[in-house]
Each structure stands twice: as C-alpha cells, then as structure tokens.
Amino acid sequence: MNQLPNQPPNAFNVNEPQNPNVLNIPEQEVSSSSGVANSESGHTPASGKIIKDIKRIYIILLVIGLIVGGVVSLGIVTLLNKVDTIDIPARVDEKTQ
C-alpha cells in the first residue's frame, strides 16, 4: 500500500510490519512499558516488593472473607434454629385427615 510521507500508518493493515514506536515514544519508555525488566533475572527490586505486597493483600482479603463468611453462616444457623426450620417436621397421618 502506497502512503504519502505525512499520512499516519493504517492500523488495520495486517501485512504492514508493526512499529512499537509509532507514537514517537522514546526507546526507554517503550521497553519499560512492555513489562520486561532490563535486568538479567527479569525482576527488579521494585517489582519484587510489588509482588510481595500483592500477595500480602490477597492473603488479608482471603482471611477477611473467611471470617465474614463464618460469622454470616453462624448467624443464619442461629436464625434457623430460632424459627425452628431445622428440626425434622412432625409426621402427619394421612388417614385422619
């Protein structure tokens, strides 16, 4: 496809090679925003701290959810006991009706 030099590239043309620097972003920002760290191990100290924080938040939310679920279930069982809906219903003879 022939384009004029001042025309933006066609984003819907699948045959045209993709250029990540279409928006004229400096190379450092392009490489850091892609999620790949520049260190050899792939993890920077900052990303390790973020992962630790996310794990800690996940565990805290899990524990809070379990506690709230336990309290709600105990409340429901107590309510059902007060209303006597848990007991086995009494038998009714069909002959007397």
N, C-alpha and C positions, 0 to 999 in steps of 0.2 A: 504494500500500500504506500503510495507516494504522499508525503506530507510536506507542507511548507515548513521552513525552519521555525517560524514563530507560532505554529499550532501545537497545542498540547497533545500528547500521545493518546491514542484511542484505548481506553481501559478495557473495552470489550473484544479486542483483537487478541485471540489466543495464540496466534502464530508469531506475534511480536515478542521478543525477549523482555522479561520483566526487569526493570531497573529499580532497585530499592531507593535510589537517590533521586527519584523523580521530583520530590518536593524540595530539592536542594538543601537537605539536612546534612550537616557536617558528618563525616565518617564516624567520629567518636560516638555521637548520639545514635546513629543507625546501629552500630554494633552493640551498644549497651541496651538499647530498647528492644533488641531481638530476644533478650532473655539469656544470652550466652555470656558467661563471665570470661574475662580475659586471662584469668589465672589458669595454671595447668590443671588443677584439680576440678575446676568448674564451679567451686564455691568460694565466695569471698567471705570475710568475717561478718560483714553486714548481712549477707543472705543467711548465714548460719544462725545469727541472732533472730532474724525474722522467722525462720523455721521453728526455732525453739519457742518463740512467743506464740506462734500459731498452734503448736502442739499443746502448750500450756492452756491457752484459751479453749481449745477443743475439749481437753480433759475437764476443765472447770465447768463448761457448759454441759458436758455429759453427766457429771456428778449432780449439778443443779437439777437437770431433767429427771434423774433417777429419784432424787429426794422429793421433788414436786409430785412425780408420779406415785410414789409410795404414800405420800400424805393424802392425795386425792383418792387413791384406791381404798385406804383405811376409812376415809370419810364416807365413801359410797357403801362400804360393807357395814359400817355403823348405822347409816341411814336405812339400809335394807333390813337390818336387824330390828330397828325401832318400829318399822312399818310391818314387820312380820311377813315379809315376802320371801324369806329364805327357807322358812320351815316347810316341811312336806305338807301338802294340803290334806285335809281330812277326807276320809273315804265317805262317799255318799252311796247308800244302797239305791239301786235303780228300781227295786220292787216297791219301795214305799212312796215313790212319787206318783 
